[in-house]
Amino acid sequence: MWYVYVLLCLDNSLYTGISNNPQQRFKDHKNGKGGSYTRSHKPLKIVYLEKLPTKSEALKRELQIKGWSRSEKIKILELEI
């Protein structure tokens, strides 16, 4: 099982990624071992998780979400920021 996740960062920005273990990936981001974006934009919490059956589907969904503006992400994913 794969997950698309959205993180809320300390500067109020949003980061979108995929993982087959989102809780461990979040810990990696918090410890500076995640993507370069989260090294300079410290993650606070996971605000969205979506389960997908394959890595391919998760990557497609991630790209779709990354194509949205911040306001679209908040509205479409019903994020509580």
LOMI-494668 format. One record per residue (C-alpha): x, y, z; residue in three letters. Coordinates in steps of 0.05 Angstrom, whole numbers, plus 5000, padded with zeros to 4 digits. Layout:
% residues N
XYZALA/...
//
This chain:
% residues 81
500050005000MET/502550704983TRP/500551385010TYR/500452094985VAL/501652565043TYR/501453315053VAL/505653635108LEU/504454305140LEU/511154645151CYS/513355155203LEU/512955735152ASP/505755525137ASN/507755225069SER/505254545045LEU/509653965022TYR/506853374983THR/510252704977GLY/509151944974ILE/511351375017SER/509550655035ASN/510750845109ASN/508451575118PRO/509651595194GLN/516951385185GLN/517751865126ARG/515052435169PHE/520352265222LYS/525552275167ASP/523252965144HIS/523453215216LYS/530452945225ASN/533053285162GLY/533452635122LYS/527452775077GLY/527253205015GLY/531453835010SER/525154265015TYR/523554005085THR/530754125108ARG/529554875100SER/521954865114HIS/521254465179LYS/515154015178PRO/510154075235LEU/504953545221LYS/501653105169ILE/495253455148VAL/493052965093TYR/493952225078LEU/490951845020GLU/491851095011LYS/493150824941LEU/494250104919PRO/500550204877THR/506650654875LYS/504850854804SER/497951094826GLU/501051464884ALA/506051814838LEU/500452034791LYS/496252304848ARG/502352664878GLU/503553014811LEU/496253204807GLN/496353514877ILE/502953864865LYS/499854194805GLY/494654534848TRP/495455214881SER/495755254957ARG/488555484960SER/486254914915GLU/489854404959LYS/486454685021ILE/479554694988LYS/479754044948ILE/483153625002LEU/479153975057GLU/485454125096LEU/484854435165GLU/490654915168ILE/
//
